[in-house]
Amino acid sequence: MTDVATARRSRITPEREAELYGAVLDLLREVGYDALTMDAVAARTRSSKATLYRQWGGKPELVVRAMRHTKPGAVGEIDTGSLRGDLHALVSREDDCVMEQNSALMRGLAMAMHTNPDLRQVFREQLIEPEMAEFGRVLQRAVDRGEVRPDCPALDFVVHMMVGGFATRALIEDQPPTRAFLTSYIDAVVLPALGAPTH
Amino acid sequence: MTDVATARRSRITPEREAELYGAVLDLLREVGYDALTMDAVAARTRSSKATLYRQWGGKPELVVRAMRHTKPGAVGEIDTGSLRGDLHALVSREDDCVMEQNSALMRGLAMAMHTNPDLRQVFREQLIEPEMAEFGRVLQRAVDRGEVRPDCPALDFVVHMMVGGFATRALIEDQPPTRAFLTSYIDAVVLPALGAPTH
């Protein structure tokens, strides 16, 4: 988060901010990214469009910020003492029902990213890169503990592996990802690829 | 392929069939799945709509059949003598340019699958399941050669791993998958997860 962004957002209360993000996510669920307009957000939240643009800059920024707001705490705060424990904790922060809702939103957004390069860029900068940096700290601790070799080539592909688990389950098997599925995927794929202990 | 489908399709020549599929893929690139109509396919290929419906059954079937037609030969025919060789051969059947084109088509279709359950079902039945069955034969040979343990839990997730490589590269890194990327992904992720030799 830049200082400018912090300063901009500090003009509204956290409660009002949460209310706004909730309305954005409701609209996203109802009409999808492409049909979502700043006019509709303004009407739904009794804000002026000028305020929305001043606070967030534009639609991609507002939507990505709202998605980020659904995240249950920072990945980097997870520290169970083992990589397996950390990765299991990572996919257990949400119950299956919340995970299904958020994963439906995330799939919708991934679809929209396909045809909206500006959304793709904001998504990458504001959501993927911060998550990857935090993920990097979880992995670095595993390397420091000697669970993963520092030169393990799979370290570059942890996000690819995880996305594969989430997306393939949803798209090809027509089932939302569940904690049970994701923990077995971590034990069967992610930890063995990293050469880390699986129990 | 059912006998009925074979009988239906046998009424047109392979050349005419290839021409039809080419036109469907052109339209898919031009307007996307949702805006593609059987009327447009009929006009572009100088066919009657009745013929198209009789031969293929509907839009999802016609589109999936056209996608399947772009596949460069069956996965099951690959047999290099090692799993690493087979998987590398698998991602080297197309050059990077063709792979980029087909992966753009496939991403577009994956987007459309999100909101078209009928397309999702046909895609799964006509493309994913046959590919997975052929993939299963490649993996079975690796098990028979002793390269992969028959109870290796990653055997259930090979498609998830591969989709993760393809999709994450395209969506998050904003780069199409290349042979160089996919072969390093196979060596870093897929083979180690399967406990198979990586060189």
Interface residues (C-beta under 8 A of the other chain):
Chain A: R107 G108 A110 M111 M113 H114 T115 R120 R124 I128 P153 A154 D156 F157 V159 H160 M161 M162 V163 G164 G165 A167 T168 R169 L171 I172 D174 S184 Y185 D187 A188 V189 V190 P192 A193 G195
Chain B: R107 G108 A110 M111 M113 H114 T115 R120 R124 I128 P153 A154 D156 F157 V159 H160 M161 M162 V163 G164 G165 A167 T168 R169 L171 I172 D174 S184 Y185 D187 A188 V189 V190 P192 A193 G195
